Amino acid sequence: MTTTAAAADEPATTTTTTTTTTTAASGETNEGPRAKRTRNRDPRELGVTGKRAFTVKHGGLLMTSEGVYGDLKLNEAARKVKGVRVRQHVNPLSSRFQVQAPSPVWREVYDDAMKPLTIDIGCAGGRFDLLLAKRQPERNVLGVDIREPLVERGLSWGEASGIVGNIHFATCNATVSIGEWVKSYRALGGEVELVTILHPDPHFKSKHKKRRIVQKQLVEQLAREMHPGTRVYLQSDVEELTEDMREKFERYCDGCFDLDPELHDVEAARAKAETVKDEPLEDPDAEDDGWRSTWVHGGWLSENPLGVPSEREVQTLGEGLPVFRVMLRRTEKKCEI
């Protein structure tokens, strides 16, 4: 694999080579091991991420004036901003990412630090954040990514596109640092109204799933620091990953989050959960700790309720593939985590 600029939701230059040979005598195709692994994988683990890599062409389409992000005029910005080279995968468990990162100086990065704040965790290319900030000037937007070059490019794109004052990009390991950042913004009198986690790195290998963004630590931080009525939006083209994010929030939030009743039929989900609570797990080999999900019966949202698509969402829908979405709302419950 050759990568010149990539991230979980970043449709930049990524090319993947799969070895396939044909036996002349039989006409049979001998797939390389990587192709076989992909073909045999659980369909819930296959989105655009598992089926097809982003290419230069896909990234170029997102830069055109006729595309979804045409309002950003990124073709013009790209002539002023140098490209970046980024590792596709970063290990968030390395020691340098386990330290609390200092929060941005809010009054310096925003014209008005009292506006409601949307935090996009794993912002990657930043197009979603820039377009959200442009279309919703009444709110501040913070794009967070662990890859510093992408953060620097997002800042440069914002300046080149003339989107300033209510947009900022910053680097940290959100799993470790985001709680203190939410707390510091609220300390000024502002409110973190929405946290989005869109198409994060799925880390397909079992041994690497502990690197996923949504872990118990992240859930507990958001449960402690977010106010009742604020929301968390989860989205991916990989169903298994979205299920995993949803399950971790439900397991570890101690009742501090629930499905958003404005978008999900919460009562129907609870009623369904009650009727099947004594049924055995679908996987007979799985360890049964007695916990059963209620949220799983709430299903997925059919449309993006934010009105602004992420980069990978554009690509996924363009390929005719599904996107899995769920909106959570902070409950009135006092956090005791």
Secondary structure as the mmCIF struct_conf table of DSSP 4:
data_model
#
loop_
_struct_conf.conf_type_id
_struct_conf.id
_struct_conf.beg_label_comp_id
_struct_conf.beg_label_asym_id
_struct_conf.beg_label_seq_id
_struct_conf.end_label_comp_id
_struct_conf.end_label_asym_id
_struct_conf.end_label_seq_id
STRN STRN1 THR A 2 THR A 3
BEND BEND1 THR A 4 ALA A 5
STRN STRN2 ALA A 7 ALA A 7
TURN_TY1_P TURN_TY1_P1 ALA A 8 ASP A 9
STRN STRN3 GLU A 10 GLU A 10
BEND BEND2 ALA A 12 THR A 13
STRN STRN4 THR A 14 THR A 15
STRN STRN5 THR A 20 THR A 22
TURN_TY1_P TURN_TY1_P2 ALA A 24 SER A 26
STRN STRN6 THR A 29 GLU A 31
HELX_RH_AL_P HELX_RH_AL_P1 PRO A 33 ARG A 39
TURN_TY1_P TURN_TY1_P3 ASN A 40 ASN A 40
BEND BEND3 ARG A 41 ARG A 41
HELX_RH_3T_P HELX_RH_3T_P1 PRO A 43 GLU A 45
BEND BEND4 GLY A 47 GLY A 47
HELX_RH_AL_P HELX_RH_AL_P2 VAL A 48 LYS A 51
HELX_RH_AL_P HELX_RH_AL_P3 VAL A 56 LEU A 61
TURN_TY1_P TURN_TY1_P4 LEU A 62 MET A 63
BEND BEND5 THR A 64 THR A 64
TURN_TY1_P TURN_TY1_P5 SER A 65 GLU A 66
BEND BEND6 GLY A 67 GLY A 67
TURN_TY1_P TURN_TY1_P6 VAL A 68 TYR A 69
HELX_RH_3T_P HELX_RH_3T_P2 GLY A 70 LEU A 72
HELX_RH_AL_P HELX_RH_AL_P4 LEU A 74 ALA A 78
TURN_TY1_P TURN_TY1_P7 ARG A 79 LYS A 80
BEND BEND7 VAL A 81 VAL A 81
BEND BEND8 GLN A 88 GLN A 88
TURN_TY1_P TURN_TY1_P8 PRO A 92 LEU A 93
BEND BEND9 SER A 94 SER A 94
HELX_RH_3T_P HELX_RH_3T_P3 SER A 95 PHE A 97
BEND BEND10 GLN A 98 VAL A 99
HELX_LH_PP_P HELX_LH_PP_P1 GLN A 100 PRO A 104
HELX_RH_AL_P HELX_RH_AL_P5 TRP A 106 VAL A 109
BEND BEND11 ASP A 111 ASP A 111
TURN_TY1_P TURN_TY1_P9 ALA A 113 MET A 114
BEND BEND12 LYS A 115 LYS A 115
STRN STRN7 LEU A 117 ILE A 121
TURN_TY1_P TURN_TY1_P10 GLY A 122 GLY A 122
TURN_TY1_P TURN_TY1_P11 ALA A 124 GLY A 125
HELX_RH_AL_P HELX_RH_AL_P6 ARG A 127 ARG A 135
TURN_TY1_P TURN_TY1_P12 PRO A 137 GLU A 138
BEND BEND13 ARG A 139 ARG A 139
STRN STRN8 ASN A 140 ASP A 145
BEND BEND14 ILE A 146 ILE A 146
HELX_RH_AL_P HELX_RH_AL_P7 GLU A 148 SER A 161
TURN_TY1_P TURN_TY1_P13 GLY A 162 GLY A 162
BEND BEND15 GLY A 165 ASN A 166
STRN STRN9 ILE A 167 THR A 171
HELX_RH_AL_P HELX_RH_AL_P8 ALA A 174 ALA A 187
TURN_TY1_P TURN_TY1_P14 LEU A 188 GLY A 189
STRN STRN10 VAL A 192 LEU A 198
BEND BEND16 HIS A 199 HIS A 199
BEND BEND17 LYS A 205 LYS A 205
HELX_RH_3T_P HELX_RH_3T_P4 SER A 206 ARG A 211
BEND BEND18 ARG A 212 ILE A 213
HELX_RH_AL_P HELX_RH_AL_P9 LYS A 216 GLU A 225
BEND BEND19 MET A 226 MET A 226
HELX_LH_PP_P HELX_LH_PP_P2 HIS A 227 HIS A 227
TURN_TY1_P TURN_TY1_P15 PRO A 228 GLY A 229
STRN STRN11 ARG A 231 SER A 236
BEND BEND20 ASP A 237 ASP A 237
HELX_RH_AL_P HELX_RH_AL_P10 GLU A 239 TYR A 252
BEND BEND21 CYS A 253 CYS A 253
TURN_TY1_P TURN_TY1_P16 ASP A 254 GLY A 255
BEND BEND22 CYS A 256 CYS A 256
STRN STRN12 PHE A 257 LEU A 259
TURN_TY1_P TURN_TY1_P17 PRO A 261 LEU A 263
BEND BEND23 HIS A 264 HIS A 264
HELX_RH_AL_P HELX_RH_AL_P11 VAL A 266 VAL A 276
TURN_TY1_P TURN_TY1_P18 LYS A 277 ASP A 278
BEND BEND24 GLU A 279 GLU A 279
HELX_LH_PP_P HELX_LH_PP_P3 PRO A 280 LEU A 281
BEND BEND25 GLU A 282 ASP A 283
TURN_TY1_P TURN_TY1_P19 PRO A 284 ASP A 285
BEND BEND26 ALA A 286 ALA A 286
BEND BEND27 GLY A 290 GLY A 290
BEND BEND28 THR A 294 THR A 294
HELX_RH_3T_P HELX_RH_3T_P5 TRP A 295 GLY A 298
BEND BEND29 SER A 302 GLU A 303
TURN_TY1_P TURN_TY1_P20 PRO A 305 LEU A 306
BEND BEND30 GLY A 307 VAL A 308
HELX_RH_AL_P HELX_RH_AL_P12 GLU A 311 GLY A 318
TURN_TY1_P TURN_TY1_P21 GLU A 319 GLY A 320
STRN STRN13 PHE A 324 ARG A 330
BEND BEND31 GLU A 332 GLU A 332
HELX_LH_PP_P HELX_LH_PP_P4 LYS A 333 CYS A 335
#
